[in-house]
Every structure is written in C-alpha cells, then in structure tokens.
Amino acid sequence: MSYFYVKALHIIFVVTWFAGLFYIVRLFIYYAEAAEKPEPEKSILQKQLALMQKRLWYGITWPSAILTLIFGLTMLYLYGSVPGWLIWKLSFVVGLYVYHFLCHAIFKQQQQGLIKYTSTQLRIWNEVATLFLISIVFLVVLKSSLSMLWGIIGLILFSAILMLAIRIYKRAREKS
C-alpha cells in the first residue's frame, strides 16, 4: 500500500515540476521581450518578471524537482526490479534534469540582467520540456520497447510539427 502513496506523491510533484518548467521559460521569453520596450516600461516589466521568476523557481520548480527525485527513488526501491522500459524512462528523466539545470543557468543570467537568447530561441527551448513529457509518459503507460520505437518516430514528427508551428507563429507576430 505504501508504494501507491509514494507513487501518488511522485505523480503530484512531477506535475508541479513540469508546470514550473513550462512557466519559467514563458517568463524567460517575456523578460527577453521586455528588453525591447522603451524606458520606464522596460525596467518595470523586467523587475516584476525577475521577481516572478525567483518566486516560481525557488518556491515551486526546485522543490518539486527535488521531491520528484526523492519519491521516484523511493518508488524504484519499492518496485524491486528494473525492467527495460524503466531504464529508458530513467534516461529521459536524467535528460529532464539536465534541461532543468540549463534552465537554472538561464534563470541566473536573467536575474543578473543578462539576455543571451532571443524570444524565438526561448520559444523553441520551451518545447523541449514537452518532448521529455511525451517520451516519459508514453514509456510509463505503454512499458514496451516496440511502443518506444513508435513513440520516438511520433516524437520526431511531433518535433517537426512544433518547429513548423513556431515558424508560422513568428511570421504572424512579425506581420502584426
């Protein structure tokens, strides 16, 4: 029974972690776009966005990432064995933590007033978390290597569609 409580907590913190990851990159985008505004609008927006980033990052995203890890490792211990699909899932999870740390680097830069990425680059970066989410959920639900192969093919197609949508959106924004 304790396995299911741990699993429920793990899922809850995965959801809040992803919510934080999705929203923090949106805040990065808004911060970068605020740099193009005239003063005093630029300073006001960037100050508010930096505060929002800080509260989100340290109040929700980091705690959720840590609790996801704790409950995930506890589940792994309680599960007892490591099937093939779980090895693949854990590989994607490691990639997700790398993504998290790279977001942390962008967070630190913007907290110092540095903008190293355009809003378009950050929009593409925002979709990386979506790719991890899709990969991990399909592996957890389907638990099959063959399903994973189809999932990877679907992921590549989904990525291509996302990139196309971003380009179309950028063109539409530039026209208006």
C-alpha positions in Angstrom: 0.0 0.0 0.0 2.8 2.4 0.8 4.0 2.1 -2.9 0.8 3.6 -4.1 1.0 6.6 -1.7 4.6 7.2 -2.8 3.5 6.8 -6.5 0.7 9.3 -6.0 3.1 11.8 -4.4 5.6 11.2 -7.2 3.0 12.0 -9.8 1.8 15.1 -8.0 5.3 16.5 -7.8 6.1 15.6 -11.5 3.0 17.6 -12.5 4.1 20.6 -10.4 7.6 20.3 -11.6 6.5 20.4 -15.2 4.2 23.3 -14.5 7.2 25.2 -13.2 9.4 24.2 -16.1 6.7 25.3 -18.6 6.0 28.6 -16.9 9.6 29.6 -16.1 10.6 29.5 -19.8 7.5 31.6 -20.6 8.8 34.2 -18.1 12.2 34.0 -19.8 10.5 34.8 -23.1 8.6 37.8 -21.6 11.8 39.0 -19.9 13.7 39.0 -23.2 10.8 40.7 -25.0 10.6 43.4 -22.3 14.2 44.4 -23.2 12.9 45.7 -26.4 10.4 48.1 -24.7 11.2 51.8 -24.1 12.0 53.0 -20.6 10.5 53.1 -18.0 8.3 50.2 -19.3 11.4 48.0 -19.8 12.7 48.4 -16.2 9.3 48.0 -14.6 8.5 44.8 -16.6 11.9 43.3 -16.1 11.9 43.9 -12.4 8.4 42.3 -12.0 9.3 39.4 -14.3 12.6 38.7 -12.4 10.6 38.6 -9.1 8.0 36.3 -10.6 10.9 34.0 -11.9 12.5 33.9 -8.5 9.3 33.0 -6.7 8.4 30.3 -9.2 11.9 28.8 -9.5 12.6 28.6 -5.7 9.1 28.3 -4.4 7.7 25.6 -6.8 10.1 24.3 -9.5 13.1 23.4 -7.4 11.2 21.9 -4.5 9.1 19.9 -7.0 12.2 18.6 -8.8 13.7 17.5 -5.5 10.6 15.9 -4.3 10.0 14.2 -7.6 13.5 12.7 -7.3 13.0 11.6 -3.7 9.7 9.9 -4.4 11.0 8.5 -7.7 14.0 6.8 -6.0 11.7 5.6 -3.2 9.4 4.0 -5.9 12.4 2.4 -7.6 13.4 0.9 -4.2 9.9 -0.3 -3.5 9.4 -1.6 -7.1 12.3 -4.0 -6.6 13.4 -4.6 -10.2 14.4 -2.5 -13.2 12.7 -3.6 -16.4 13.9 -2.4 -19.8 11.3 0.3 -20.2 12.2 1.8 -16.9 15.9 2.1 -17.9 14.7 4.1 -20.9 12.4 6.2 -18.8 15.2 7.0 -16.3 17.4 8.0 -19.2 14.8 10.6 -20.3 14.5 11.7 -16.6 18.2 12.3 -16.5 17.8 14.4 -19.7 15.0 16.3 -18.0 17.2 17.1 -15.0 19.9 18.4 -17.5 17.2 20.6 -19.0 16.3 21.8 -15.5 19.9 22.7 -14.8 20.2 24.5 -18.1 17.0 26.5 -17.3 18.7 27.3 -14.0 21.6 28.8 -15.9 19.2 31.0 -18.0 17.4 31.9 -14.7 20.7 33.1 -13.1 21.6 35.1 -16.3 18.3 36.9 -16.4 18.4 37.5 -12.6 21.7 39.4 -13.4 20.0 41.3 -16.2 21.7 39.3 -19.0 19.8 38.2 -22.0 21.7 35.7 -24.1 18.8 34.1 -26.0 16.1 35.7 -28.3 12.5 35.2 -27.5 12.3 32.9 -30.6 15.2 30.7 -29.3 13.4 30.5 -25.9 10.1 29.5 -27.5 11.9 26.6 -29.1 13.6 25.8 -25.8 10.2 25.8 -24.1 9.1 22.9 -26.3 12.0 20.7 -25.1 10.1 20.0 -21.9 7.1 18.9 -23.9 9.2 16.4 -25.7 10.5 15.0 -22.4 7.0 14.8 -21.1 5.6 13.0 -24.1 8.5 10.5 -24.1 8.3 9.7 -20.4 4.5 9.4 -20.3 4.4 7.1 -23.2 7.1 4.9 -21.7 5.4 4.7 -18.4 2.0 3.9 -19.8 3.0 1.5 -22.6 6.0 -0.1 -21.0 7.3 -1.6 -24.3 10.4 -1.2 -26.4 8.3 -1.5 -29.6 6.0 1.2 -28.4 9.0 3.2 -27.6 10.2 2.9 -31.2 6.8 4.2 -32.4 6.9 6.8 -29.7 10.3 8.0 -31.0 9.0 8.2 -34.5 6.0 10.1 -33.3 8.2 12.3 -31.2 10.3 13.2 -34.3 7.1 14.0 -36.3 5.7 16.0 -33.3 9.0 17.9 -33.1 8.9 18.8 -36.8 5.3 20.0 -36.4 6.2 22.1 -33.3 9.1 23.7 -35.2 6.8 24.5 -38.1 4.2 26.0 -35.8 6.8 28.2 -34.1 7.9 29.5 -37.5 4.3 30.2 -38.5 3.7 31.9 -35.2 6.9 34.0 -35.6 5.9 35.2 -39.1 2.4 36.0 -37.9 3.8 38.1 -35.0 6.2 39.9 -37.3 3.4 40.9 -39.6 1.4 42.5 -36.8 
